[in-house]
Amino acid sequence: MIDKNHALQLLRQMLGSQAQFRQGQWEAIEAVALKKQRVLVVQRTGWGKSMVYFLATKLLREQGSGPTLLISPLLSLMRNQIESARSLGLHASSINSENKTEWSAIWRDLSSNQVDLLLVSPERLNDPTFLRRIFAALRTQIGLFVVDEAHCISDWGHDFRPDYRRIFLIIQQLPAGTPLLATTATANQRVIDDIQAQLGQSLVTIRGPLARESLRLQAIRLAKPSERLAWLAENLARFKGSGIIYCQTHADTELVTGWLQKRGFNAQAYHAGKCGEGQRAALERDFLDNKVKILVATVALGMGFDKPDISFVIHFQAPGSVIAYYQQAGRAGRALHHSYGILLSGEEDAEIHNFFIQSAFPDARVFYEILHTLEKTEGLCLDQILEQVNVNPILAERALRLLEVDGALTSIGKIYIRTDRDWTYDEARVERISAQRERELEEMQAYIDHKGCSMQFLLKALDDPAAQPCGRCANCRGQRLPDTVSASTLAEADAFFKSLRYEIRPHLEFPPSLPGLLSGKIPANLQNPPGWALCQYGDAGWGKQVSIGKYTDGYFSKDLVRAAVELIRDKWQPDPPPKWICAIPSLRHPMLVAGLAKEISRELKIPFRPILKRTRHVQEQKLMQNEAKQAQNVIDSLELVGKIPRGPVLLIDDIIDSGWTLSMAGYLLRQKGSGPVYPFALAQASTRKTK
């Protein structure tokens, strides 16, 4: 028999002999484990939502029920949950894209009823192997179905995931009476209504106050990234213990980490672009064990990551909404009396988030071109689609996923096939959601400038009926951390920006299906060696000067030329050294890069040779959205003229985006007998990768 006393014993087994249920925890456990209801739990971060499904799973398993199936959005969150489940004696397993070699063993454990809790990502709900082999056999045995971070179900949720739409179809296949638990800390009333519409009107909502009693909030405007670096250098020592610094892009996590390490802080970068899953798991363990004191992270370290003694969460830029901010700041202080949530806001915030809003939904052209391309075939893989549709791979995958969720296409392995279902681009929905995201950005800016209670502002955004002044935030207490930095530290941060350089990594393989013999690996003797870019386009170091030079002045300043020469001659020192210089030509700006190359040539005392020529106008390379289109664009418009000098060559461009212009130009030069081709660019185009 499931009863509260036994559940309390299990709770104390996990948390210690003095542990008690928090208000609403037992009610939620009772609703799903005893009453077999469908329940939505909306409670603050750190309240213990995972405790509800762990204990409910334990109680149901003791009564002979089948395993719990838990839909969880992030691998870092899955790893965290598996470790927590084990402390209750639960056998938890995960099926995800990173552990396919373990699927057979997990299936054997499921078949012999040895798995208590199975965690899967929402993407698995469209995996034919998972659906056919595992879900089909497990469907009638599921003891509890859990949707973690349930706000992802809703279009209106701050972190909507298209694959969460599949959950509705899966729920329809569950036997009548299967209990369901959905949990979130970040759902306002509109999101709750949307979740209820999808999970059924019988859904019982258990909602508690969302205020975080230990969290002290403050927002600070510091426009320049170098000001924020200086602020971190001067203020991080105030915060004892470990913490997270959230950044909006991969590049910024690396930037902030490099600065902090230079200043002697024990910090590591955490984002999907840098680390494989094994490396990220190791970073998580080191952070949990306090071997790493500061993780500088994107939202890849996000929902549900549970380290109770995080003493501060600092944002290097503002998130896209106050609800997202509440969720991320809520990582701090779960088991501490005092913790801090400091929001640093900069001039680039709006640009970053407008980019995210504009790229959240591929435009109608992409959807219809993909469908039209597939209609002419019996199925294509992603690379084959990219050959014909000018769209970047991330947006292509997003469009394919949305089309698949809507039933307009299906997939077999990696092949996408058009179905006979009609499909129309829902422009009204896209405009509605985009407009909502714009309003959320405005609300985020209002939070930063708010003079009243910061916590109350967040709670009102979440429609918390218990919202009231917290008495702890900087505005309530009248005690604020500094919002200025010293001139000396700011000068050091500016110098740090200007000291950075960015590696230009050579392409090692041609994109699939280029014409002629250009396929497979680029022969090693025709590849460029690694090169360097002076800065990131638009950044606080040299990046703004590159922008001014290209689009305002029409030439690059002597300061930029000197910085480029210093990098090439003193820091890079290519070996063997270049004997001559050439430039990537442009019909739009014929003197710009050639002029830069000639200036560098004079400073380095190396001859300039105008060997490369544009044969015709093509679209700007930045408008080419994937590797196949980028490489083809270069091949169609570039040729060599005159006699090719022997010896190593320095190949110069102003801004590098995909890298295919420099790679293909280097390939042509090496084919015609040049020595090693060292690529150099003033700036690397900024990327907006967030996870």
Stockholm file with secondary structure:
# STOCKHOLM 1.0

chainA/1-691         MIDKNHALQLLRQMLGSQAQFRQGQWEAIEAVALKKQRVLVVQRTGWGKSMVYFLATKLLREQGSGPTLLISPLLSLMRNQIESARSLGLHASSINSENKTEWSAIWRDLSSNQVDLLLVSPERLNDPTFLRRIFAALRTQIGLFVVDEAHCISDWGHDFRPDYRRIFLIIQQLPAGTPLLATTATANQRVIDDIQAQLGQSLVTIRGPLARESLRLQAIRLAKPSERLAWLAENLARFKGSGIIYCQTHADTELVTGWLQKRGFNAQAYHAGKCGEGQRAALERDFLDNKVKILVATVALGMGFDKPDISFVIHFQAPGSVIAYYQQAGRAGRALHHSYGILLSGEEDAEIHNFFIQSAFPDARVFYEILHTLEKTEGLCLDQILEQVNVNPILAERALRLLEVDGALTSIGKIYIRTDRDWTYDEARVERISAQRERELEEMQAYIDHKGCSMQFLLKALDDPAAQPCGRCANCRGQRLPDTVSASTLAEADAFFKSLRYEIRPHLEFPPSLPGLLSGKIPANLQNPPGWALCQYGDAGWGKQVSIGKYTDGYFSKDLVRAAVELIRDKWQPDPPPKWICAIPSLRHPMLVAGLAKEISRELKIPFRPILKRTRHVQEQKLMQNEAKQAQNVIDSLELVGKIPRGPVLLIDDIIDSGWTLSMAGYLLRQKGSGPVYPFALAQASTRKTK
#=GR chainA/1-691 SS CCCHHHHHHHHHHHHCTTCCCCTTHHHHHIIIIISCCEEEEECCTTSCHHHHHHHHHHHHHHTTCCCEEEECSCHHHHHHHHHHHHTTTCCEEEECTTCGGGHHHHHHHHHTTCCSEEEECGGGGGCHHIIIIIIHHHGGGCSEEEESSGGGGSTTSTTCCGGGGHHHHHHHTSCTTCCEEEEESCCCHHHHHHHHHHHCTTCEEEECCCCCTTEEEEEEECCSHHHHHHHHHHHGGGSCSEEEEECSSHHHHHHHHHHHHHTTCCEEEECTTTCCHHHHHHHHHHHHTTSSSEEEECTTSCTTCCCTTEEEEEESSCCSSHHHHHHHHTTSCTTCSCEEEEEEECTTHHHHHHHHHHHHSCCHHHHHHHHHHHHTSSCBCHHHHHHHSCCCHHHHHHHHHHHHHTTSEEEETTEEEECSCCCCCCHHHHHHHHHHHHHHHHHHHHHHHCCSCHHHHHHHHTTCTTCCCCSCSHHHHTCCCCCCCCHHHHHHHHHHHHHCCEEECCCCBCCTTCSTTCCSBCCGGGSCCCEEEEEETTCTTTHHHHHHIIIIISSCCHHHHHHHHHIIIIIICCSSCCSEEEECCCSSSTTHHHHHHHHHHHHHTCCBCCCEEECSCCCCGGGCCSHHHHHHHHHTTEEECSCCCCSCEEEEEEEESSSHHHHHHHHHHHHTTCCCEEEEEEEECCCCCCC
#=GC SS_cons         CCCHHHHHHHHHHHHCTTCCCCTTHHHHHIIIIISCCEEEEECCTTSCHHHHHHHHHHHHHHTTCCCEEEECSCHHHHHHHHHHHHTTTCCEEEECTTCGGGHHHHHHHHHTTCCSEEEECGGGGGCHHIIIIIIHHHGGGCSEEEESSGGGGSTTSTTCCGGGGHHHHHHHTSCTTCCEEEEESCCCHHHHHHHHHHHCTTCEEEECCCCCTTEEEEEEECCSHHHHHHHHHHHGGGSCSEEEEECSSHHHHHHHHHHHHHTTCCEEEECTTTCCHHHHHHHHHHHHTTSSSEEEECTTSCTTCCCTTEEEEEESSCCSSHHHHHHHHTTSCTTCSCEEEEEEECTTHHHHHHHHHHHHSCCHHHHHHHHHHHHTSSCBCHHHHHHHSCCCHHHHHHHHHHHHHTTSEEEETTEEEECSCCCCCCHHHHHHHHHHHHHHHHHHHHHHHCCSCHHHHHHHHTTCTTCCCCSCSHHHHTCCCCCCCCHHHHHHHHHHHHHCCEEECCCCBCCTTCSTTCCSBCCGGGSCCCEEEEEETTCTTTHHHHHHIIIIISSCCHHHHHHHHHIIIIIICCSSCCSEEEECCCSSSTTHHHHHHHHHHHHHTCCBCCCEEECSCCCCGGGCCSHHHHHHHHHTTEEECSCCCCSCEEEEEEEESSSHHHHHHHHHHHHTTCCCEEEEEEEECCCCCCC
//
